[in-house]
Amino acid sequence: MIAAWSSPGPRWIRALVVFSGHADLVWLRLLRPGFRHCFVVLGSAGGWVCVNPLAHRTEVSVLPVAADFDVAGWYRGHGMIVVEARLEVPPRRPAPWRPFTCVEAVKRVLGIHAGYILTPWQLFRFISDVRKKSLTFPPRLR
């Protein structure tokens, strides 16, 4: 028997949230341009993994690049918006029920339980605000 659940797995040291204006579904064009889809890229000492929740499936892929590769720069070079986010350990209670969207999937990976975040633009603003506050205030003591 393989003890997959007993090992802690890779320790993610970086999380990049990538926002795109591309929309295959017509109704997504109602969303703010540049913020119609989002996905998350996780970095560890061993490399990068991309979790891309699509309408018909969720793609999980190991990026074939070195751990020190500028992943954010590569996505920005392809016209996408990239924000570094903190990985949080959420409280041990169920997250609010929401439709399963790219935003909800990214929030679950990051440990965000804020139920009012529904669109990629709202997620971008939330992550940007958290980053500003963490740069201005002293770090939390654990």
C-alpha positions as CSV (number, residue, x, y, z in Angstrom):
1,M,0.0,0.0,0.0
2,I,1.3,3.5,-0.8
3,A,1.2,5.9,2.0
4,A,0.4,9.0,0.0
5,W,-1.4,10.8,2.7
6,S,1.3,10.3,5.3
7,S,3.9,12.4,3.6
8,P,3.7,16.2,3.7
9,G,4.6,16.6,0.1
10,P,6.3,19.6,-1.3
11,R,6.5,22.8,0.8
12,W,5.1,25.5,-1.3
13,I,7.1,28.7,-0.8
14,R,5.5,30.8,-3.5
15,A,2.0,31.3,-4.9
16,L,1.4,33.3,-8.0
17,V,-2.2,34.1,-9.1
18,V,-2.4,34.7,-12.8
19,F,-5.3,36.7,-14.4
20,S,-6.2,36.5,-18.0
21,G,-8.6,38.4,-20.2
22,H,-9.1,35.5,-22.5
23,A,-12.7,34.1,-22.4
24,D,-13.9,31.0,-24.4
25,L,-17.4,31.2,-22.8
26,V,-19.5,34.1,-24.1
27,W,-20.9,35.0,-20.7
28,L,-17.4,35.6,-19.3
29,R,-17.1,38.6,-21.6
30,L,-19.4,40.4,-19.1
31,L,-16.5,40.4,-16.6
32,R,-13.9,43.1,-16.5
33,P,-11.4,43.0,-19.4
34,G,-8.1,41.5,-18.3
35,F,-9.9,39.7,-15.4
36,R,-12.0,37.0,-17.0
37,H,-10.1,33.9,-15.8
38,C,-7.6,33.1,-13.1
39,F,-5.4,30.3,-12.0
40,V,-2.6,29.6,-9.5
41,V,1.0,28.6,-9.9
42,L,2.7,27.1,-6.9
43,G,6.5,27.1,-6.4
44,S,8.7,25.0,-4.3
45,A,12.4,24.2,-4.1
46,G,11.7,21.4,-6.6
47,G,9.9,23.5,-9.2
48,W,6.5,24.9,-10.3
49,V,3.0,23.4,-10.5
50,C,0.1,25.1,-12.2
51,V,-3.5,24.5,-11.1
52,N,-5.8,25.8,-13.8
53,P,-9.5,25.4,-13.1
54,L,-11.4,25.4,-16.5
55,A,-15.1,25.2,-17.1
56,H,-14.9,21.5,-18.1
57,R,-12.0,20.3,-16.0
58,T,-9.1,21.3,-13.8
59,E,-5.7,21.0,-15.3
60,V,-2.8,20.3,-12.9
61,S,0.6,20.4,-14.5
62,V,4.2,20.4,-13.6
63,L,5.9,23.3,-15.4
64,P,9.1,22.1,-17.2
65,V,11.3,24.9,-15.9
66,A,13.9,25.3,-13.1
67,A,12.8,26.3,-9.7
68,D,14.6,29.7,-10.1
69,F,12.9,30.4,-13.5
70,D,11.0,33.8,-13.6
71,V,7.5,32.3,-14.0
72,A,5.8,35.6,-13.2
73,G,7.8,37.4,-15.9
74,W,7.0,34.7,-18.5
75,Y,3.2,35.0,-17.9
76,R,3.5,38.8,-17.9
77,G,5.3,38.6,-21.2
78,H,2.2,36.8,-22.6
79,G,-0.1,39.6,-21.6
80,M,-1.3,38.3,-18.3
81,I,-1.4,40.0,-14.9
82,V,0.4,38.2,-12.1
83,V,0.2,38.8,-8.4
84,E,2.1,37.0,-5.7
85,A,-0.2,35.8,-2.9
86,R,0.3,34.4,0.6
87,L,-0.6,30.8,1.3
88,E,-2.8,30.8,4.4
89,V,-3.9,27.9,6.6
90,P,-7.6,28.6,6.9
91,P,-9.7,27.9,10.0
92,R,-10.8,24.2,10.3
93,R,-14.4,24.9,9.2
94,P,-16.1,24.6,5.9
95,A,-15.5,27.4,3.4
96,P,-18.7,29.3,2.4
97,W,-20.7,27.6,-0.3
98,R,-20.2,29.2,-3.7
99,P,-20.4,28.1,-7.3
100,F,-17.3,26.2,-8.4
101,T,-15.5,28.8,-10.5
102,C,-11.9,29.5,-11.3
103,V,-12.0,32.1,-8.5
104,E,-13.4,29.6,-5.9
105,A,-10.8,27.0,-6.9
106,V,-7.9,29.5,-6.5
107,K,-9.3,30.7,-3.2
108,R,-9.3,27.1,-1.9
109,V,-5.7,26.6,-2.9
110,L,-4.7,29.8,-1.2
111,G,-6.8,29.2,1.9
112,I,-9.0,32.2,1.5
113,H,-12.5,31.9,2.9
114,A,-13.9,35.3,2.1
115,G,-17.3,34.6,0.7
116,Y,-17.8,38.0,-1.0
117,I,-15.0,37.3,-3.5
118,L,-16.8,36.1,-6.6
119,T,-15.0,37.5,-9.7
120,P,-11.3,37.5,-10.8
121,W,-11.3,41.3,-10.3
122,Q,-12.5,41.0,-6.7
123,L,-9.8,38.4,-6.1
124,F,-7.1,40.6,-7.6
125,R,-8.2,43.5,-5.4
126,F,-8.3,41.3,-2.3
127,I,-4.8,39.9,-2.9
128,S,-3.4,43.3,-3.7
129,D,-4.9,44.8,-0.5
130,V,-3.5,42.0,1.6
131,R,-0.1,42.5,0.1
132,K,-0.2,46.3,0.8
133,K,-1.2,45.7,4.4
134,S,1.5,43.0,5.0
135,L,4.1,45.5,3.6
136,T,3.0,48.3,5.9
137,F,2.3,46.5,9.1
138,P,4.7,44.4,11.1
139,P,4.4,40.7,10.5
140,R,2.0,38.7,12.7
141,L,3.5,36.8,15.6
142,R,2.6,33.2,15.7
